[in-house]
Amino acid sequence: MLRRSLSFSSPKFWLALAAAATLGLGTGPRALAGPGEGPAGRFLRTTVEVGQPIDYELSYLHDPRAEVVFPDSLANFGSFEYVGRRWLPTRTQNGRSLDRAVYHLRTFSLAPVQALQLPVLLLHVASDTLRLLPPVAQVRLHRVAPTLYSSEAAGPPTLRTDYRELPLAPAFNYPFWLAGLVGLLALGGGAWALYGRRWRQRYGRYKRRKNHVYFLTQFTRNTERFTFSRSAPLVERTVTLWKNYLSSLEDTNLNSLTTRELTEHFQNDEDVRRALRATDRVVYGNLLSEDAQEVDAAFQRLRDFAERRYGSNEVTG
């Protein structure tokens, strides 16, 4: 014996229909009712809302030997949309079998009352195929939106045309500006991570060049003044200016070092040793009258040494 419940997409169902067509059997008016009780269909709720799921139960009490086909997802559900289905086990009692299926549906129609009638096919391969229809099941649509007008003839209400725009005070868009600030900070952080070292090097070179130009200007001015004044304090100020510049250039403290310590610090450079010895004789020995020309040469040696240190610092920095 075949199973009692098949869907429209079952291969056995289509083979049975082909056999019925070959024998000249149809599904005419006499196929609208079958032997015994007919199928029954009902909604499990009396009302439904738009888009809300609702279950429709289709059942058929029949002879256990009958081959019954229930609708599948390809059936015509009218104004309803098919969502899914659930088969219930066949129950046989007192020589009768009960097949049931629950269809999960939903509707988007605005009709106040909506009906559904799903057919059940009873297959008799050797004789005929019967199409059995249950009584029409109805469900009422529950509207949740308020009705704007009492009847269709009344139409929608007339819109007012005398509205005026009210000025609104501009509000500061905090989320927008905060997002922009975070984006700028992230962009700036990424740029600094990629180019920060190069920028620091450029700024350091710019600062050293600016300090070097200032030093040369002040040093030249002091040497010119010394040419006319031949003043020992001016020699001391010029040497102090030279020490301060080299201290800032090399980030060291040279002001507290003696002449001997300075000479050792600069690896016994000949220009530094001779220049500082000449300036010390003027500052501490008051020998300006005999060593004026030697002081001029000392200034030139100090200037040349500062130029060399600046050039080597630019290459390494």
BABA-849090 format. One record per residue: residue number from 1; z, y, x of N, C-alpha, C in turn; residue in one letter. Coordinates in steps of 0.05 Angstrom, whole numbers, always signed. Last residue first. Layout:
<sites>
NUM;Z;Y;X;Z;Y;X;Z;Y;X;a
...
</sites>
This chain:
<sites>
317;+218;+1306;+1468;+228;+1310;+1441;+207;+1307;+1420;g
316;+189;+1300;+1515;+206;+1278;+1507;+217;+1281;+1479;t
315;+160;+1349;+1514;+146;+1323;+1517;+163;+1300;+1507;v
314;+199;+1387;+1510;+179;+1385;+1489;+164;+1358;+1490;e
313;+226;+1380;+1558;+240;+1374;+1533;+221;+1372;+1510;n
312;+189;+1397;+1595;+196;+1369;+1595;+211;+1362;+1569;s
311;+187;+1453;+1581;+163;+1436;+1579;+170;+1406;+1578;g
310;+240;+1469;+1592;+229;+1471;+1564;+205;+1453;+1561;y
309;+242;+1460;+1646;+259;+1445;+1629;+250;+1446;+1600;r
308;+203;+1498;+1663;+199;+1470;+1668;+216;+1453;+1650;r
307;+228;+1546;+1647;+202;+1539;+1636;+196;+1509;+1640;e
306;+274;+1545;+1679;+277;+1544;+1650;+250;+1536;+1637;a
305;+249;+1551;+1729;+264;+1526;+1723;+267;+1523;+1693;f
304;+228;+1603;+1725;+210;+1580;+1728;+224;+1554;+1721;d
303;+277;+1632;+1720;+257;+1632;+1698;+238;+1608;+1700;r
302;+300;+1621;+1770;+314;+1613;+1746;+294;+1612;+1722;l
301;+261;+1645;+1803;+265;+1616;+1805;+280;+1606;+1780;r
300;+265;+1698;+1787;+240;+1685;+1783;+243;+1654;+1784;q
299;+318;+1709;+1804;+311;+1711;+1776;+285;+1696;+1770;f
298;+309;+1704;+1859;+327;+1685;+1845;+321;+1685;+1815;a
297;+277;+1748;+1870;+265;+1721;+1874;+282;+1700;+1859;a
296;+315;+1787;+1860;+290;+1786;+1844;+277;+1759;+1846;d
295;+351;+1774;+1900;+359;+1770;+1872;+335;+1770;+1854;v
294;+323;+1789;+1945;+329;+1760;+1941;+338;+1755;+1913;e
293;+323;+1844;+1939;+298;+1829;+1936;+302;+1799;+1932;q
292;+379;+1852;+1947;+365;+1860;+1922;+339;+1845;+1918;a
291;+415;+1842;+1988;+402;+1819;+1976;+387;+1827;+1950;d
290;+440;+1888;+2008;+424;+1872;+2027;+407;+1852;+2013;e
289;+465;+1909;+1962;+446;+1926;+1977;+429;+1910;+1996;s
288;+499;+1869;+1942;+475;+1875;+1928;+455;+1891;+1945;l
287;+545;+1840;+1953;+525;+1843;+1974;+498;+1851;+1962;l
286;+592;+1822;+1928;+585;+1851;+1928;+565;+1857;+1950;n
285;+607;+1770;+1920;+610;+1781;+1947;+602;+1810;+1950;g
284;+600;+1757;+1867;+627;+1753;+1878;+630;+1765;+1906;y
283;+547;+1775;+1855;+569;+1778;+1835;+596;+1776;+1848;v
282;+517;+1765;+1902;+517;+1792;+1890;+542;+1795;+1872;v
281;+527;+1712;+1913;+533;+1732;+1934;+535;+1760;+1922;r
280;+508;+1689;+1866;+537;+1688;+1871;+544;+1708;+1893;d
279;+453;+1696;+1871;+467;+1711;+1850;+497;+1711;+1854;t
278;+443;+1659;+1913;+437;+1688;+1916;+452;+1705;+1895;a
277;+459;+1611;+1890;+472;+1620;+1914;+468;+1650;+1918;r
276;+423;+1607;+1848;+451;+1611;+1842;+467;+1620;+1866;l
275;+375;+1599;+1877;+378;+1622;+1859;+407;+1627;+1853;a
274;+383;+1552;+1907;+378;+1577;+1921;+383;+1601;+1903;r
273;+392;+1514;+1864;+411;+1518;+1886;+407;+1545;+1900;r
272;+345;+1519;+1833;+371;+1525;+1821;+391;+1531;+1843;v
271;+305;+1503;+1869;+304;+1530;+1857;+332;+1538;+1846;d
270;+321;+1450;+1882;+321;+1471;+1903;+321;+1499;+1891;e
269;+368;+1410;+1846;+342;+1424;+1846;+343;+1447;+1865;d
268;+408;+1371;+1842;+404;+1387;+1867;+376;+1399;+1869;n
267;+408;+1353;+1789;+398;+1336;+1810;+391;+1351;+1835;q
266;+435;+1387;+1754;+406;+1388;+1754;+394;+1374;+1778;f
265;+488;+1377;+1768;+478;+1370;+1741;+448;+1369;+1740;h
264;+492;+1400;+1819;+493;+1370;+1816;+482;+1362;+1789;e
263;+489;+1454;+1804;+469;+1443;+1822;+468;+1412;+1820;t
262;+535;+1458;+1772;+508;+1462;+1760;+486;+1450;+1777;l
261;+574;+1449;+1810;+571;+1430;+1788;+544;+1433;+1774;e
260;+566;+1495;+1842;+562;+1469;+1854;+558;+1448;+1832;r
259;+578;+1535;+1804;+551;+1534;+1816;+546;+1506;+1829;t
258;+615;+1505;+1750;+612;+1522;+1774;+584;+1519;+1784;t
257;+615;+1505;+1679;+609;+1492;+1704;+606;+1513;+1726;l
256;+619;+1529;+1630;+644;+1525;+1645;+640;+1512;+1672;s
255;+568;+1530;+1610;+581;+1556;+1617;+606;+1552;+1633;n
254;+544;+1485;+1593;+540;+1491;+1621;+556;+1516;+1629;l
253;+545;+1435;+1550;+561;+1459;+1556;+560;+1464;+1585;n
252;+483;+1415;+1517;+506;+1411;+1536;+521;+1437;+1540;t
251;+431;+1414;+1495;+455;+1407;+1479;+478;+1399;+1497;d
250;+388;+1435;+1520;+395;+1407;+1527;+420;+1398;+1513;e
249;+385;+1486;+1497;+361;+1470;+1500;+368;+1440;+1504;l
248;+437;+1507;+1500;+425;+1501;+1474;+401;+1484;+1475;s
247;+441;+1509;+1557;+460;+1494;+1541;+450;+1487;+1513;s
246;+399;+1543;+1571;+397;+1515;+1579;+418;+1498;+1563;l
245;+420;+1591;+1548;+395;+1579;+1539;+393;+1550;+1546;y
244;+467;+1598;+1577;+469;+1594;+1548;+443;+1582;+1538;n
243;+446;+1606;+1629;+463;+1583;+1623;+464;+1577;+1593;k
242;+418;+1654;+1621;+404;+1630;+1630;+420;+1605;+1624;w
241;+461;+1689;+1609;+439;+1685;+1589;+423;+1659;+1596;l
240;+488;+1687;+1657;+501;+1676;+1633;+480;+1670;+1611;t
239;+450;+1713;+1689;+456;+1685;+1695;+470;+1672;+1671;v
238;+453;+1764;+1665;+428;+1749;+1665;+432;+1719;+1671;t
237;+506;+1779;+1674;+497;+1775;+1646;+471;+1759;+1645;r
236;+504;+1784;+1730;+521;+1764;+1718;+513;+1758;+1689;e
235;+468;+1826;+1735;+461;+1800;+1747;+478;+1778;+1734;v
234;+498;+1866;+1711;+473;+1858;+1698;+463;+1831;+1709;l
233;+540;+1873;+1749;+545;+1861;+1722;+520;+1852;+1707;p
232;+508;+1896;+1792;+519;+1869;+1794;+527;+1857;+1767;a
231;+448;+1931;+1786;+476;+1929;+1777;+484;+1900;+1779;s
230;+399;+1960;+1794;+411;+1945;+1815;+441;+1941;+1810;r
229;+368;+1991;+1759;+396;+1997;+1761;+409;+1983;+1785;s
228;+314;+1976;+1762;+320;+2004;+1763;+350;+2009;+1769;f
227;+315;+1921;+1762;+297;+1934;+1781;+305;+1963;+1784;t
226;+346;+1908;+1718;+358;+1905;+1745;+341;+1919;+1766;f
225;+311;+1915;+1677;+333;+1934;+1680;+345;+1933;+1707;r
224;+278;+1871;+1686;+267;+1898;+1688;+289;+1919;+1691;e
223;+314;+1830;+1676;+303;+1833;+1703;+290;+1861;+1707;t
222;+324;+1839;+1621;+346;+1842;+1641;+335;+1845;+1669;n
221;+274;+1828;+1599;+286;+1855;+1596;+308;+1859;+1616;r
220;+268;+1775;+1612;+249;+1794;+1624;+261;+1822;+1622;t
219;+309;+1754;+1580;+310;+1750;+1609;+292;+1770;+1623;f
218;+291;+1766;+1528;+316;+1777;+1538;+318;+1775;+1569;q
217;+243;+1736;+1527;+243;+1765;+1522;+268;+1778;+1533;t
216;+260;+1684;+1538;+241;+1697;+1557;+241;+1728;+1552;l
215;+292;+1675;+1492;+304;+1675;+1519;+286;+1690;+1539;f
214;+254;+1677;+1451;+275;+1697;+1451;+288;+1698;+1479;y
213;+223;+1633;+1465;+210;+1660;+1465;+232;+1681;+1466;v
212;+262;+1594;+1458;+250;+1598;+1485;+237;+1626;+1486;h
211;+273;+1595;+1404;+294;+1602;+1423;+283;+1608;+1451;n
210;+222;+1578;+1385;+232;+1604;+1378;+254;+1613;+1397;k
209;+220;+1526;+1407;+200;+1546;+1415;+209;+1575;+1409;r
208;+263;+1502;+1381;+263;+1505;+1410;+243;+1526;+1419;r
207;+245;+1504;+1328;+269;+1518;+1335;+271;+1522;+1365;k
206;+198;+1472;+1331;+196;+1500;+1323;+221;+1516;+1331;y
205;+221;+1423;+1347;+202;+1437;+1365;+199;+1467;+1357;r
204;+252;+1413;+1301;+265;+1416;+1327;+247;+1431;+1347;g
203;+212;+1409;+1262;+231;+1431;+1260;+245;+1435;+1287;y
202;+186;+1363;+1282;+172;+1388;+1280;+191;+1412;+1279;r
201;+228;+1326;+1276;+217;+1331;+1303;+202;+1358;+1303;q
200;+235;+1326;+1221;+257;+1335;+1239;+247;+1341;+1267;r
199;+185;+1305;+1205;+193;+1333;+1198;+216;+1343;+1216;w
198;+189;+1254;+1226;+168;+1272;+1236;+175;+1301;+1229;r
197;+232;+1235;+1196;+234;+1236;+1225;+213;+1255;+1236;r
196;+212;+1237;+1143;+235;+1253;+1151;+237;+1256;+1181;g
195;+171;+1208;+1120;+163;+1230;+1138;+187;+1246;+1148;y
194;+195;+1166;+1090;+170;+1162;+1105;+165;+1183;+1126;l
193;+242;+1187;+1070;+243;+1162;+1084;+218;+1157;+1101;a
192;+222;+1233;+1045;+240;+1236;+1068;+241;+1210;+1084;w
191;+193;+1209;+1004;+179;+1225;+1024;+196;+1229;+1049;a
190;+235;+1184;+975;+213;+1168;+987;+198;+1183;+1009;g
189;+264;+1230;+960;+276;+1210;+977;+255;+1192;+991;g
188;+226;+1257;+928;+235;+1269;+953;+248;+1249;+972;g
187;+222;+1219;+886;+198;+1226;+903;+206;+1238;+929;l
186;+274;+1220;+867;+263;+1195;+878;+239;+1200;+895;a
185;+277;+1273;+852;+295;+1263;+873;+284;+1237;+885;l
184;+237;+1274;+813;+234;+1291;+837;+252;+1281;+859;l
183;+261;+1238;+775;+235;+1232;+787;+230;+1248;+813;g
182;+307;+1267;+762;+309;+1240;+775;+283;+1232;+789;v
181;+282;+1311;+738;+298;+1314;+763;+302;+1288;+777;l
180;+256;+1287;+694;+240;+1300;+715;+256;+1304;+741;g
179;+302;+1269;+667;+282;+1250;+676;+265;+1262;+698;a
178;+324;+1319;+656;+339;+1300;+673;+320;+1279;+684;l
177;+284;+1341;+623;+289;+1353;+650;+305;+1334;+668;w
176;+287;+1305;+580;+262;+1309;+594;+267;+1320;+622;f
175;+341;+1308;+562;+330;+1282;+573;+305;+1286;+589;p
174;+345;+1365;+548;+360;+1353;+570;+348;+1327;+580;y
173;+311;+1414;+528;+305;+1385;+528;+319;+1372;+552;n
172;+341;+1463;+491;+336;+1453;+518;+333;+1423;+517;f
171;+307;+1490;+434;+329;+1474;+445;+321;+1464;+473;a
170;+291;+1549;+399;+283;+1529;+419;+308;+1516;+431;p
169;+304;+1552;+330;+311;+1562;+357;+304;+1540;+377;a
168;+253;+1557;+282;+273;+1540;+296;+278;+1551;+323;l
167;+236;+1588;+221;+236;+1589;+251;+259;+1571;+262;p
166;+205;+1554;+169;+229;+1565;+179;+229;+1565;+209;l
165;+149;+1565;+128;+159;+1553;+153;+185;+1568;+161;e
164;+152;+1557;+58;+149;+1574;+81;+161;+1560;+106;r
163;+119;+1534;-1;+138;+1530;+21;+132;+1548;+44;y
162;+88;+1535;-46;+100;+1560;-37;+122;+1556;-16;d
161;+68;+1490;-68;+51;+1503;-48;+64;+1529;-37;t
160;+90;+1425;-88;+94;+1454;-87;+78;+1466;-64;r
159;+52;+1376;-121;+64;+1386;-97;+67;+1416;-98;l
158;+65;+1342;-181;+50;+1364;-168;+65;+1374;-144;t
157;+74;+1270;-180;+83;+1298;-186;+66;+1318;-170;p
156;+21;+1224;-200;+42;+1234;-182;+50;+1262;-188;p
155;+12;+1204;-269;+3;+1210;-242;+26;+1220;-225;g
154;+13;+1189;-322;+26;+1215;-315;+17;+1223;-287;a
153;-9;+1139;-324;-25;+1162;-335;-13;+1189;-326;a
152;+31;+1107;-305;+8;+1110;-289;-9;+1134;-298;e
151;+97;+1136;-315;+74;+1120;-323;+51;+1125;-305;s
150;+137;+1166;-288;+144;+1147;-309;+122;+1128;-317;s
149;+141;+1171;-217;+132;+1181;-243;+135;+1158;-264;y
148;+166;+1147;-174;+161;+1176;-173;+153;+1187;-200;l
147;+217;+1100;-169;+192;+1107;-182;+189;+1137;-184;t
146;+246;+1081;-106;+247;+1095;-132;+220;+1101;-143;p
145;+241;+1015;-79;+235;+1044;-77;+236;+1057;-104;a
144;+248;+964;-96;+271;+977;-84;+266;+1007;-80;v
143;+230;+919;-146;+223;+943;-131;+249;+957;-121;r
142;+218;+853;-152;+240;+872;-152;+234;+896;-134;h
141;+176;+816;-191;+178;+833;-167;+200;+853;-171;l
140;+188;+751;-217;+187;+779;-221;+191;+794;-194;r
139;+148;+693;-222;+170;+706;-209;+166;+736;-213;v
138;+127;+631;-252;+126;+660;-249;+152;+670;-235;q
137;+85;+575;-255;+111;+585;-247;+108;+615;-242;a
136;+50;+536;-302;+50;+561;-286;+78;+570;-281;v
135;+58;+465;-297;+60;+490;-312;+61;+514;-292;p
134;+12;+432;-251;+38;+436;-263;+37;+461;-281;p
133;-47;+393;-255;-36;+419;-252;-8;+421;-265;l
132;-83;+344;-220;-61;+349;-239;-49;+377;-234;l
131;-140;+312;-215;-128;+337;-207;-108;+345;-228;r
130;-159;+247;-196;-148;+264;-217;-135;+289;-204;l
129;-214;+209;-183;-195;+226;-171;-185;+246;-191;t
128;-231;+139;-195;-233;+168;-200;-211;+182;-184;d
127;-239;+84;-174;-248;+93;-200;-251;+123;-202;s
126;-223;+70;-124;-242;+53;-137;-253;+64;-163;a
125;-186;+109;-111;-211;+107;-95;-232;+91;-110;v
124;-152;+152;-140;-159;+125;-148;-186;+120;-135;h
123;-104;+201;-126;-127;+187;-116;-129;+158;-128;l
122;-85;+260;-150;-79;+232;-154;-104;+216;-148;l
121;-65;+322;-127;-87;+303;-130;-76;+275;-131;l
120;-38;+379;-156;-32;+354;-142;-55;+335;-148;v
119;-42;+451;-149;-49;+425;-161;-40;+402;-143;p
118;+1;+506;-163;-11;+489;-143;-17;+462;-154;l
117;+6;+566;-187;+2;+540;-198;-13;+523;-177;q
116;+40;+627;-197;+30;+608;-178;+28;+581;-192;l
115;+46;+698;-210;+46;+670;-218;+34;+653;-197;a
114;+85;+756;-218;+66;+741;-202;+69;+712;-208;q
113;+95;+819;-246;+100;+790;-249;+78;+775;-234;v
112;+79;+868;-223;+107;+864;-232;+114;+835;-236;p
111;+45;+873;-161;+44;+865;-189;+72;+859;-198;a
110;+40;+885;-108;+58;+902;-123;+57;+895;-153;l
109;+41;+837;-54;+29;+848;-79;+49;+864;-94;s
108;+60;+809;-14;+58;+837;-10;+44;+851;-33;f
107;+103;+752;-9;+82;+767;-23;+84;+796;-15;t
106;+112;+686;+19;+120;+714;+16;+97;+729;+4;r
105;+138;+618;+23;+118;+638;+18;+130;+666;+20;l
104;+145;+552;+36;+156;+578;+43;+134;+599;+41;h
103;+149;+498;-7;+131;+516;+7;+145;+543;+11;y
102;+172;+434;-10;+180;+461;-13;+163;+479;+5;v
101;+158;+375;-46;+152;+392;-23;+160;+420;-29;a
100;+169;+308;-67;+175;+336;-69;+167;+350;-43;r
99;+162;+251;-108;+154;+265;-84;+158;+295;-88;d
98;+192;+195;-135;+192;+225;-136;+185;+236;-109;l
97;+174;+137;-170;+177;+151;-144;+175;+181;-148;s
96;+201;+85;-210;+187;+110;-209;+194;+124;-182;r
95;+234;+40;-215;+205;+37;-216;+189;+63;-216;g
94;+286;+60;-207;+278;+49;-234;+247;+48;-236;n
93;+266;+102;-156;+288;+92;-172;+278;+83;-199;q
92;+253;+132;-95;+243;+112;-115;+267;+100;-129;t
91;+236;+190;-62;+258;+175;-74;+247;+157;-97;r
90;+212;+214;-1;+206;+202;-27;+230;+186;-37;t
89;+240;+272;+31;+235;+243;+30;+230;+233;+1;p
88;+202;+333;+31;+227;+319;+25;+221;+289;+22;l
87;+173;+379;+76;+170;+355;+60;+198;+342;+55;w
86;+161;+446;+76;+181;+426;+84;+178;+402;+65;r
85;+122;+500;+105;+129;+481;+84;+149;+460;+95;r
84;+102;+569;+112;+108;+543;+122;+115;+524;+99;g
83;+74;+614;+92;+89;+616;+117;+95;+589;+129;v
82;+22;+642;+55;+34;+617;+64;+48;+622;+91;y
81;+29;+692;+8;+20;+686;+35;+36;+661;+44;e
80;+5;+703;-59;+25;+696;-40;+13;+689;-13;f
79;-32;+708;-98;-22;+733;-86;-1;+728;-65;s
78;-58;+645;-85;-60;+669;-101;-51;+694;-86;g
77;-61;+601;-52;-35;+609;-60;-35;+636;-76;f
76;-102;+549;-43;-103;+576;-54;-75;+583;-65;n
75;-92;+511;+19;-93;+514;-10;-94;+543;-18;a
74;-83;+503;+71;-110;+513;+64;-112;+517;+34;l
73;-34;+479;+79;-36;+508;+85;-63;+520;+76;s
72;-37;+433;+24;-28;+440;+51;-33;+470;+55;d
71;-15;+397;-36;-30;+418;-22;-19;+423;+6;p
70;-10;+324;-37;+1;+351;-42;-15;+372;-27;f
69;-33;+266;-66;-39;+286;-45;-28;+313;-54;v
68;-16;+199;-76;-12;+226;-84;-18;+245;-61;v
67;-30;+138;-101;-34;+153;-77;-36;+183;-85;e
66;+16;+93;-134;-4;+114;-135;-5;+128;-108;a
65;+57;+57;-135;+32;+48;-123;+11;+70;-122;r
64;+100;+81;-162;+102;+78;-133;+76;+70;-120;p
63;+80;+131;-208;+81;+103;-203;+83;+99;-172;d
62;+118;+193;-205;+94;+177;-210;+100;+148;-204;h
61;+134;+260;-206;+145;+234;-211;+123;+215;-220;l
60;+131;+313;-163;+114;+296;-180;+128;+269;-182;y
59;+140;+383;-146;+149;+356;-148;+132;+340;-167;s
58;+147;+441;-108;+128;+425;-123;+137;+396;-122;l
57;+179;+502;-101;+182;+473;-100;+162;+460;-119;e
56;+178;+557;-61;+165;+546;-85;+167;+516;-82;y
55;+217;+611;-35;+210;+582;-35;+199;+574;-62;d
54;+205;+672;-1;+213;+658;-25;+202;+629;-24;i
53;+217;+729;+40;+210;+701;+37;+220;+690;+11;p
52;+191;+795;+26;+215;+777;+27;+206;+748;+24;q
51;+148;+828;+17;+152;+818;+44;+176;+799;+47;g
50;+181;+856;-37;+157;+857;-21;+163;+848;+7;v
49;+226;+809;-69;+218;+836;-59;+194;+834;-42;e
48;+235;+771;-129;+228;+773;-101;+221;+802;-94;v
47;+270;+729;-176;+259;+755;-167;+253;+753;-137;t
46;+287;+677;-183;+273;+690;-205;+260;+717;-198;t
45;+277;+623;-137;+290;+648;-145;+274;+660;-167;r
44;+246;+579;-130;+275;+575;-128;+291;+600;-133;l
43;+194;+567;-176;+205;+583;-154;+235;+579;-154;f
42;+162;+504;-189;+180;+525;-197;+188;+541;-172;r
41;+125;+451;-219;+127;+471;-198;+145;+494;-207;g
40;+110;+384;-230;+126;+407;-238;+128;+426;-214;a
39;+60;+337;-254;+76;+350;-234;+90;+375;-245;p
38;+70;+295;-314;+54;+310;-295;+72;+323;-274;g
37;+85;+226;-332;+93;+254;-330;+75;+269;-310;e
36;+29;+184;-349;+57;+189;-345;+63;+219;-344;g
35;-35;+196;-320;-17;+179;-335;+12;+186;-329;p
34;-58;+265;-318;-56;+238;-309;-37;+222;-326;g
33;-105;+318;-328;-80;+304;-335;-81;+276;-326;a
32;-154;+334;-311;-133;+354;-313;-106;+342;-320;l
31;-199;+303;-313;-181;+299;-290;-157;+319;-290;a
30;-232;+317;-351;-214;+295;-357;-195;+290;-335;r
29;-264;+357;-329;-242;+364;-348;-223;+342;-353;p
28;-275;+329;-263;-282;+345;-286;-259;+349;-304;g
27;-286;+310;-211;-260;+321;-218;-263;+339;-242;t
26;-324;+250;-206;-319;+278;-203;-290;+285;-209;g
25;-364;+198;-180;-340;+206;-194;-335;+235;-188;l
24;-405;+173;-154;-411;+190;-176;-388;+199;-192;g
23;-393;+145;-110;-393;+129;-135;-399;+147;-159;l
22;-393;+186;-73;-414;+166;-71;-416;+150;-97;t
21;-347;+214;-87;-373;+227;-91;-395;+207;-90;a
20;-308;+176;-72;-310;+183;-100;-337;+196;-106;a
19;-316;+175;-17;-321;+151;-32;-324;+157;-62;a
18;-300;+228;-5;-328;+219;+0;-335;+194;-16;a
17;-246;+225;-20;-264;+243;-35;-293;+235;-31;l
16;-228;+189;+19;-227;+182;-10;-245;+199;-26;a
15;-237;+218;+65;-251;+192;+61;-251;+184;+32;l
14;-200;+260;+56;-229;+266;+55;-246;+240;+53;w
13;-152;+230;+59;-159;+245;+35;-189;+250;+34;f
12;-151;+209;+110;-154;+191;+87;-161;+205;+62;k
11;-144;+256;+140;-170;+242;+141;-173;+223;+118;p
10;-112;+312;+109;-109;+284;+118;-137;+271;+119;s
9;-111;+363;+87;-124;+360;+114;-123;+331;+124;s
8;-82;+359;+41;-110;+362;+39;-125;+359;+65;f
7;-33;+306;+53;-41;+334;+51;-71;+335;+49;s
6;-1;+254;+14;-19;+263;+35;-25;+292;+32;l
5;+43;+205;-8;+39;+234;-6;+21;+241;+18;s
4;+46;+150;-7;+42;+163;-33;+36;+193;-31;r
3;+11;+107;+37;+32;+126;+32;+26;+142;+7;r
2;-16;+45;+11;-18;+70;+26;+6;+87;+20;l
1;+0;-24;+17;+0;+0;+0;+0;+25;+18;m
</sites>
